[in-house]
Amino acid sequence: MDPLARTVPADDAAPRIAAFSNSYAALPERFFARIPPTPVAAPTLVAFNRPLAEELGLDVSRLTEERLAAMFAGNLLPEGATPLAMAYAGHQFGHFVPQLGDGRAILLGEVLDRGGTRRDIQLKGAGRTPFSRNGDGRAALGPVLREYLVSEAMHALGIPGTRALAAVTTGEEIRRGATVPGAVITRTAASHVRVGTFQYFAARDDAEAVHRLADYVIERHYPLARAAANPYRALLEGVVDRQASLVARWMHVGFIHGVMNTDNMAVSGETIDFGPCAFMDNYDPATVLSSIDRKGRYAYANQPHAAQWNLARFAETLLALLDADAAHALEHATVAVTAFSDRFAQHWLGGMRAKLGLATVADGDAGLVQEFLELMFRGKADYTLTFRSLCDAAGSPAADARVRSRFANPEAYDAWALAWRARLAAEPGDPRDRAAAMRLVNPAIIPRNHRIEQLIAAAVAANDLSMFRAFHTTLAHPFDEAAAATIFAAAPLPAERVLETFCGT
């Protein structure tokens, strides 16, 4: 008897959990490879996001935990699923790779959530595909827990991104240098179409496929572009603006993606692929934590430049659609991509004003923000805790002592605080209301790197998931004052600091 057969419940009929509506599977076959997940030995449910399941309209009320684990491991496919691995290419650290694709991720299909929005459901770590190259198609438990935790934390912070629906262990060991437990994460997204998806077809001079893909993305993500004089220019402009907003939001909370390759930029404007991502502790614009980013290409402060470079690559794939005249097409593309700088600056400064309690606009605001960041850098101040302390100071100067304590050179804060309060004096409203508004944009807690490493170590070495669950619960409410009182809010001690994060492959 096949030993894997024992891992699927006796009642192994495909469960009907939703009305799947698989639009991507209706595209031509060269867009993907049809491939089922590879069954695993003994799936066990680690985490299940029941509120997200309800939001997606999934009916899992009749499924036991055993059947849920089997489904989210890929051993049991839901009725209506059309599993496939998507084809795409990409620039990886500036070097073009003409074929990448889903090497360990399998798209089960799409559902319409309760708001009528189409959402992908994808298994990551579900086995080898035609795009796996030399990979095993599997995921390790540590990176799965990291992605689950960070993606849900990003959602709680109000930042668009893929979300975690479930995580399971597989009952199998995989090699990642050492032998570690295998796992599968189920994630959802507005879609998994990337800049690299367009590059895959453009690199093959497949103009018809680029055209089909552009029409698909417009229909799915940018329907207002259909009414534009040139829908493809409107598409490019829409993607540029969403990326400008997304990267600005990353910067507002100190997030560093770590691997901003074109195959990791979703055209929907969501954060995708939480590999060696991390949150900054002490403010330093040159912070690099990803072990594979050896030259700092995707350092914290370089993220806007990386995004604009990626968008230029996206624009290149659309040139033939932007204008029949090549010179005019290039001009349109250049205008759209160049506009990223201004759009990012607007989104970034708007968010930073809110972090400082500024509801109105004044000429010196950018300088006020930059001076504070420079003080934080020189004073080795923790990014998250300093801004959170500033909320109290906005309510009362008596709370300045708490802000000052964040700096290695506290007196440097004092002169800036005078200028800041002079600016606040021009603002309408009560200081207490201002402080409350600031607490809605300055989180008390982030997914600290050292805590993530601690919970991963406990899960891998001792199958202890208690810290993972406690951290996940706390991160669901990052702006609540109660979160500030937990151990998870504290900055790392010098010996606890994590200086490198690693990709799950």
C-alpha positions as CSV (number, residue, x, y, z in Angstrom):
1,M,0.0,0.0,0.0
2,D,1.2,3.5,-0.8
3,P,2.2,5.0,2.6
4,L,1.0,8.4,1.4
5,A,-2.5,7.1,1.0
6,R,-2.8,6.8,4.8
7,T,-2.3,10.5,5.2
8,V,-5.6,11.3,3.4
9,P,-8.8,10.8,5.4
10,A,-10.8,7.8,4.5
11,D,-13.6,10.1,3.1
12,D,-11.2,11.5,0.5
13,A,-13.8,13.0,-1.8
14,A,-12.8,16.4,-3.0
15,P,-14.3,18.9,-0.6
16,R,-16.4,21.8,-2.0
17,I,-15.2,24.8,0.0
18,A,-16.0,27.6,-2.5
19,A,-17.0,28.2,-6.1
20,F,-13.6,28.4,-7.8
21,S,-13.4,30.8,-10.8
22,N,-10.1,30.2,-12.4
23,S,-9.5,33.0,-14.9
24,Y,-5.7,32.5,-15.2
25,A,-6.2,28.9,-16.1
26,A,-8.2,30.0,-19.1
27,L,-5.2,31.8,-20.6
28,P,-3.1,29.9,-23.2
29,E,-1.2,26.9,-22.0
30,R,2.2,28.6,-22.5
31,F,1.3,30.9,-19.5
32,F,1.8,28.0,-17.0
33,A,2.3,24.3,-16.5
34,R,-0.5,22.2,-15.2
35,I,0.9,20.3,-12.3
36,P,-0.7,18.8,-9.1
37,P,0.9,19.2,-5.7
38,T,3.1,16.3,-4.6
39,P,1.6,14.5,-1.6
40,V,3.4,14.6,1.7
41,A,3.9,12.0,4.3
42,A,2.0,13.2,7.4
43,P,0.5,16.8,7.2
44,T,-0.3,18.5,10.5
45,L,-2.0,21.8,10.7
46,V,0.2,24.4,12.4
47,A,-1.9,27.5,11.8
48,F,-5.2,28.3,10.1
49,N,-6.5,31.8,9.5
50,R,-10.2,31.3,10.0
51,P,-11.1,35.1,9.7
52,L,-9.4,35.2,6.3
53,A,-11.2,32.0,5.3
54,E,-14.5,33.6,6.1
55,E,-13.5,36.8,4.2
56,L,-12.7,34.6,1.2
57,G,-16.1,32.9,1.4
58,L,-14.6,29.5,2.1
59,D,-16.9,27.0,3.8
60,V,-14.6,24.8,5.9
61,S,-17.1,24.2,8.7
62,R,-17.5,20.6,7.9
63,L,-13.8,19.8,7.5
64,T,-11.9,18.2,10.3
65,E,-8.5,19.4,11.2
66,E,-7.1,16.3,9.6
67,R,-8.8,17.1,6.3
68,L,-7.8,20.8,6.5
69,A,-4.2,19.7,6.9
70,A,-4.5,17.3,4.0
71,M,-6.0,20.1,1.8
72,F,-3.4,22.7,2.7
73,A,-0.6,20.3,2.2
74,G,-1.8,19.4,-1.3
75,N,-2.8,15.8,-0.5
76,L,-6.5,16.6,-1.0
77,L,-7.6,19.0,-3.7
78,P,-10.8,21.0,-3.2
79,E,-13.5,20.6,-5.8
80,G,-13.0,23.1,-8.7
81,A,-9.2,23.6,-8.1
82,T,-7.1,23.7,-11.3
83,P,-3.5,23.4,-10.0
84,L,-0.8,25.1,-12.1
85,A,2.6,26.6,-11.8
86,M,3.0,30.0,-13.4
87,A,5.7,30.9,-15.9
88,Y,7.8,34.0,-15.4
89,A,11.3,35.4,-15.9
90,G,13.1,38.1,-14.0
91,H,16.0,40.3,-13.2
92,Q,17.7,38.9,-10.2
93,F,20.1,41.5,-8.6
94,G,20.3,43.1,-12.0
95,H,21.0,40.0,-14.0
96,F,18.2,38.8,-16.4
97,V,17.1,35.1,-16.1
98,P,14.8,34.3,-19.0
99,Q,13.0,31.4,-17.3
100,L,12.2,31.2,-13.6
101,G,8.6,30.4,-12.8
102,D,6.9,28.8,-9.8
103,G,9.5,26.3,-8.7
104,R,7.8,25.3,-5.5
105,A,4.5,27.1,-5.6
106,I,1.3,25.8,-7.1
107,L,-1.8,28.0,-7.7
108,L,-4.9,26.0,-6.8
109,G,-7.2,28.5,-8.3
110,E,-9.2,31.7,-7.6
111,V,-12.2,32.6,-5.6
112,L,-14.4,35.7,-5.4
113,D,-14.3,36.9,-1.8
114,R,-17.3,38.3,0.0
115,G,-16.5,41.8,-1.5
116,G,-16.5,40.4,-5.0
117,T,-12.7,40.7,-5.4
118,R,-10.9,37.8,-7.2
119,R,-8.2,36.2,-5.0
120,D,-5.6,33.6,-5.7
121,I,-5.1,30.6,-3.4
122,Q,-1.6,29.2,-3.7
123,L,0.4,26.5,-2.0
124,K,4.0,27.3,-1.5
125,G,6.3,24.3,-0.8
126,A,4.0,22.0,-2.6
127,G,6.6,20.0,-4.6
128,R,8.6,20.1,-7.8
129,T,7.3,21.7,-11.0
130,P,8.7,22.1,-14.5
131,F,10.2,25.4,-13.3
132,S,12.0,23.9,-10.2
133,R,15.4,23.7,-12.0
134,N,17.6,22.0,-9.3
135,G,15.3,22.8,-6.4
136,D,13.3,20.2,-4.4
137,G,10.1,22.2,-4.6
138,R,9.7,22.2,-0.8
139,A,9.7,24.8,1.9
140,A,11.2,24.6,5.4
141,L,9.3,25.3,8.5
142,G,11.3,28.3,9.5
143,P,10.7,30.4,6.4
144,V,7.0,29.3,6.4
145,L,6.6,30.6,9.9
146,R,8.4,33.8,9.0
147,E,6.2,34.4,6.0
148,Y,3.0,33.6,7.9
149,L,3.9,36.0,10.7
150,V,5.3,38.9,8.6
151,S,2.6,38.8,5.9
152,E,-0.2,38.9,8.5
153,A,1.7,41.6,10.4
154,M,1.9,43.7,7.2
155,H,-1.8,43.3,6.8
156,A,-2.4,44.5,10.3
157,L,-0.2,47.5,9.6
158,G,-2.4,48.4,6.6
159,I,0.2,47.5,4.0
160,P,-1.0,45.6,0.9
161,G,0.5,42.2,0.5
162,T,-0.1,38.5,0.1
163,R,-1.8,36.9,3.2
164,A,-1.4,33.7,5.0
165,L,-4.3,31.3,5.0
166,A,-2.7,28.2,6.5
167,A,0.5,26.5,7.4
168,V,1.2,22.8,7.8
169,T,4.1,20.6,8.6
170,T,4.6,17.8,6.2
171,G,6.1,15.0,8.4
172,E,9.1,15.0,6.1
173,E,12.7,16.3,6.5
174,I,14.3,18.5,3.8
175,R,17.9,19.6,3.3
176,R,18.7,23.3,3.8
177,G,22.4,22.9,4.7
178,A,21.1,21.0,7.7
179,T,18.1,18.7,7.8
180,V,15.0,20.7,8.9
181,P,11.3,20.0,9.0
182,G,9.3,20.5,5.8
183,A,6.2,22.7,5.7
184,V,3.7,24.2,3.3
185,I,2.2,27.7,3.5
186,T,-1.1,28.6,1.8
187,R,-1.2,32.2,0.8
188,T,-3.7,34.4,-1.0
189,A,-3.1,37.4,-3.3
190,A,-5.0,39.7,-5.5
191,S,-3.0,37.9,-8.1
192,H,0.5,36.5,-8.6
193,V,1.2,38.2,-11.9
194,R,4.6,39.9,-11.7
195,V,6.8,42.2,-13.7
196,G,8.7,39.1,-14.5
197,T,5.6,37.5,-16.0
198,F,5.6,40.2,-18.7
199,Q,9.3,39.8,-19.1
200,Y,8.9,36.1,-19.8
201,F,6.9,36.7,-22.9
202,A,8.7,39.9,-24.0
203,A,12.1,37.9,-23.9
204,R,10.5,35.4,-26.3
205,D,9.2,38.2,-28.7
206,D,5.7,36.8,-27.9
207,A,3.8,40.1,-28.6
208,E,0.5,38.3,-28.6
209,A,1.1,36.9,-25.1
210,V,2.2,40.3,-23.7
211,H,-1.0,41.8,-25.2
212,R,-3.1,39.1,-23.7
213,L,-1.4,39.5,-20.3
214,A,-1.8,43.2,-20.3
215,D,-5.5,42.9,-21.1
216,Y,-5.9,40.4,-18.3
217,V,-4.2,42.6,-15.8
218,I,-6.3,45.6,-16.8
219,E,-9.5,43.6,-16.4
220,R,-8.4,42.2,-13.1
221,H,-6.6,45.1,-11.4
222,Y,-7.1,48.3,-13.3
223,P,-10.6,48.3,-14.8
224,L,-10.7,52.1,-15.0
225,A,-7.8,51.9,-17.5
226,R,-10.2,50.5,-20.1
227,A,-11.8,53.9,-20.6
228,A,-8.5,55.7,-21.2
229,A,-7.4,56.9,-24.6
230,N,-4.6,54.3,-24.4
231,P,-5.5,51.6,-21.8
232,Y,-1.8,50.4,-21.7
233,R,-0.4,53.8,-20.8
234,A,-3.0,54.0,-18.1
235,L,-2.0,50.5,-17.0
236,L,1.7,51.5,-16.7
237,E,0.8,54.7,-14.9
238,G,-1.4,52.8,-12.5
239,V,1.3,50.2,-11.7
240,V,3.8,53.1,-11.2
241,D,1.5,54.8,-8.7
242,R,0.7,51.7,-6.7
243,Q,4.4,50.8,-6.4
244,A,5.2,54.3,-5.3
245,S,2.6,54.1,-2.6
246,L,3.6,50.5,-1.6
247,V,7.3,51.3,-1.2
248,A,6.5,54.5,0.8
249,R,4.4,52.4,3.2
250,W,7.3,50.0,3.6
251,M,9.6,52.8,4.5
252,H,7.1,54.3,7.0
253,V,7.4,51.2,9.2
254,G,11.1,50.4,8.6
255,F,10.4,47.3,6.4
256,I,13.1,46.0,4.1
257,H,12.0,43.5,1.5
258,G,15.5,42.2,0.9
259,V,15.1,40.7,-2.6
260,M,13.3,43.2,-4.9
261,N,13.9,41.4,-8.1
262,T,11.5,41.9,-10.9
263,D,10.0,38.5,-10.4
264,N,9.2,39.6,-6.8
265,M,7.2,42.7,-7.9
266,A,3.5,42.1,-8.3
267,V,1.8,44.3,-10.8
268,S,-1.3,44.5,-8.4
269,G,0.7,46.6,-6.0
270,E,1.0,44.1,-3.3
271,T,4.0,43.0,-1.3
272,I,4.9,39.5,-2.5
273,D,7.5,36.9,-1.5
274,F,8.5,37.4,2.1
275,G,11.9,35.7,1.9
276,P,14.9,37.4,3.6
277,C,12.6,40.3,4.5
278,A,13.1,42.1,7.9
279,F,12.3,45.2,9.9
280,M,14.9,47.7,10.8
281,D,15.8,48.1,14.5
282,N,18.1,51.2,14.9
283,Y,17.5,53.7,12.1
284,D,20.1,53.4,9.4
285,P,19.3,54.1,5.8
286,A,22.0,51.8,4.6
287,T,20.6,48.8,6.5
288,V,21.0,45.5,4.6
289,L,19.9,42.3,6.4
290,S,19.4,39.9,3.4
291,S,22.3,37.5,3.3
292,I,22.0,37.3,-0.5
293,D,22.1,41.1,-1.0
294,R,25.9,41.3,-0.7
295,K,26.3,44.7,-2.4
296,G,23.3,46.5,-0.7
297,R,21.3,46.8,-3.9
298,Y,18.1,46.5,-1.9
299,A,19.2,48.4,1.3
300,Y,16.4,50.2,3.1
301,A,17.0,53.6,1.5
302,N,17.7,52.0,-2.0
303,Q,14.2,50.5,-2.2
304,P,12.6,53.4,-4.1
305,H,15.4,53.4,-6.7
306,A,15.1,49.6,-7.0
307,A,11.3,49.9,-7.6
308,Q,11.8,52.5,-10.3
309,W,14.4,50.4,-12.0
310,N,12.0,47.5,-12.0
311,L,9.2,49.7,-13.4
312,A,11.5,50.7,-16.3
313,R,11.9,47.0,-17.1
314,F,8.1,46.6,-17.0
315,A,7.7,49.6,-19.3
316,E,10.1,48.0,-21.8
317,T,7.7,45.0,-22.1
318,L,4.8,47.3,-23.0
319,L,6.5,49.6,-25.6
320,A,4.7,48.1,-28.6
321,L,1.4,48.7,-26.8
322,L,2.1,52.2,-25.8
323,D,2.4,53.6,-29.3
324,A,2.9,52.2,-32.8
325,D,5.8,54.7,-33.3
326,A,8.8,53.4,-31.4
327,A,10.1,56.9,-30.5
328,H,6.7,58.0,-29.1
329,A,6.4,54.7,-27.2
330,L,9.7,55.3,-25.5
331,E,8.7,58.9,-24.7
332,H,5.5,57.7,-23.0
333,A,7.3,55.0,-21.1
334,T,10.0,57.5,-19.9
335,V,7.4,60.0,-18.7
336,A,5.5,57.3,-16.8
337,V,8.6,55.8,-15.1
338,T,10.1,59.2,-14.3
339,A,6.9,60.2,-12.6
340,F,7.6,57.5,-10.0
341,S,10.1,59.8,-8.2
342,D,7.5,62.5,-7.6
343,R,4.7,60.1,-6.8
344,F,6.9,58.3,-4.2
345,A,8.0,61.6,-2.7
346,Q,4.4,62.6,-2.2
347,H,3.3,59.3,-0.7
348,W,6.4,59.2,1.5
349,L,6.2,62.7,2.8
350,G,2.4,62.4,3.4
351,G,3.0,59.4,5.6
352,M,5.9,61.0,7.4
353,R,3.8,64.1,8.2
354,A,1.2,61.8,9.8
355,K,4.0,60.1,11.8
356,L,5.0,63.5,13.1
357,G,1.4,64.6,13.8
358,L,1.1,67.1,11.0
359,A,-2.3,67.2,9.3
360,T,-1.5,70.3,7.2
361,V,1.2,71.1,4.6
362,A,4.0,73.6,5.1
363,D,7.1,74.3,3.1
364,G,9.6,73.1,5.7
365,D,8.1,69.8,6.5
366,A,10.5,67.7,4.4
367,G,13.4,69.3,6.1
368,L,11.9,68.7,9.5
369,V,11.4,65.0,8.7
370,Q,14.9,64.6,7.3
371,E,16.5,66.3,10.3
372,F,14.7,64.0,12.7
373,L,15.8,60.9,10.7
374,E,19.4,62.2,10.7
375,L,19.2,62.7,14.5
376,M,17.9,59.1,14.9
377,F,20.8,57.8,12.7
378,R,23.5,59.7,14.6
379,G,21.9,58.8,18.0
380,K,21.4,55.1,17.1
381,A,17.7,55.4,18.0
382,D,15.3,52.6,17.4
383,Y,13.0,53.5,14.5
384,T,9.8,52.0,15.8
385,L,10.1,52.9,19.5
386,T,11.3,56.5,18.8
387,F,8.3,57.3,16.7
388,R,6.0,55.6,19.1
389,S,7.4,57.7,22.0
390,L,6.9,60.8,19.9
391,C,3.2,60.2,20.1
392,D,3.2,60.8,23.8
393,A,5.4,63.9,23.4
394,A,2.9,65.3,20.9
395,G,0.3,65.2,23.7
396,S,2.5,66.8,26.3
397,P,6.1,68.2,26.5
398,A,6.3,66.3,29.8
399,A,6.8,63.1,27.8
400,D,9.9,64.4,26.1
401,A,12.1,62.4,28.5
402,R,10.9,59.2,27.0
403,V,11.8,60.3,23.5
404,R,15.2,61.6,24.7
405,S,16.0,58.2,26.3
406,R,15.9,56.6,22.8
407,F,19.0,58.6,21.7
408,A,22.6,57.9,22.5
409,N,23.0,61.7,22.5
410,P,19.7,62.9,24.1
411,E,20.5,66.6,23.9
412,A,20.4,66.5,20.1
413,Y,16.7,65.9,20.3
414,D,16.0,69.1,22.2
415,A,16.7,71.6,19.5
416,W,14.7,69.6,17.0
417,A,11.8,69.3,19.5
418,L,11.6,73.1,19.6
419,A,11.3,73.4,15.9
420,W,8.7,70.5,15.8
421,R,6.6,72.1,18.5
422,A,6.7,75.4,16.7
423,R,5.4,73.6,13.6
424,L,2.7,71.8,15.7
425,A,1.5,75.2,17.0
426,A,0.3,76.0,13.5
427,E,-1.8,72.8,13.5
428,P,-5.5,72.8,14.3
429,G,-7.0,70.5,17.0
430,D,-6.3,69.3,20.5
431,P,-2.9,67.9,21.3
432,R,-4.5,64.8,22.8
433,D,-6.4,64.1,19.6
434,R,-3.2,64.6,17.7
435,A,-1.3,62.1,19.9
436,A,-4.2,59.6,19.4
437,A,-4.0,60.1,15.6
438,M,-0.2,59.5,15.7
439,R,-0.7,56.2,17.5
440,L,-2.8,55.0,14.6
441,V,0.2,55.3,12.2
442,N,3.2,54.7,14.5
443,P,3.0,51.0,15.6
444,A,3.9,50.0,19.1
445,I,5.2,46.6,17.8
446,I,6.7,45.1,14.6
447,P,7.8,41.6,13.8
448,R,11.3,42.0,15.4
449,N,13.9,39.9,13.7
450,H,15.4,38.5,16.9
451,R,11.9,37.3,18.1
452,I,11.3,35.7,14.8
453,E,14.6,33.8,15.0
454,Q,13.8,32.7,18.5
455,L,10.4,31.4,17.7
456,I,11.7,29.6,14.6
457,A,14.5,28.0,16.7
458,A,11.9,26.8,19.3
459,A,9.6,25.4,16.5
460,V,12.4,23.6,14.7
461,A,14.3,22.2,17.6
462,A,11.5,21.4,20.0
463,N,8.3,21.5,18.0
464,D,7.3,24.4,20.4
465,L,4.9,26.8,18.6
466,S,3.8,28.7,21.7
467,M,6.0,31.7,21.0
468,F,4.9,31.8,17.3
469,R,1.2,31.8,18.4
470,A,1.7,34.4,21.1
471,F,3.6,36.7,18.7
472,H,1.1,36.3,16.0
473,T,-1.7,37.2,18.3
474,T,0.1,40.3,19.5
475,L,1.0,41.4,16.0
476,A,-2.6,41.4,15.0
477,H,-3.1,44.7,16.9
478,P,0.2,46.6,16.3
479,F,-1.2,50.1,17.2
480,D,-2.8,49.1,20.5
481,E,-1.1,50.4,23.6
482,A,-1.4,47.0,25.2
483,A,1.0,45.6,22.6
484,A,3.7,48.1,23.8
485,A,3.6,46.3,27.2
486,T,4.5,42.9,25.9
487,I,8.0,41.4,25.6
488,F,7.6,41.4,21.8
489,A,7.7,45.2,21.6
490,A,11.2,45.6,23.1
491,A,14.2,46.3,20.9
492,P,16.9,43.6,20.9
493,L,19.8,43.6,23.3
494,P,23.1,44.0,21.6
495,A,23.7,40.2,21.8
496,E,20.2,39.5,20.4
497,R,20.5,41.6,17.3
498,V,20.0,39.7,14.0
499,L,22.4,40.9,11.3
500,E,21.4,38.5,8.5
501,T,18.2,37.0,7.2
502,F,18.0,34.1,4.8
503,C,16.0,33.1,1.8
504,G,14.0,29.9,2.2
505,T,15.4,28.2,-0.8
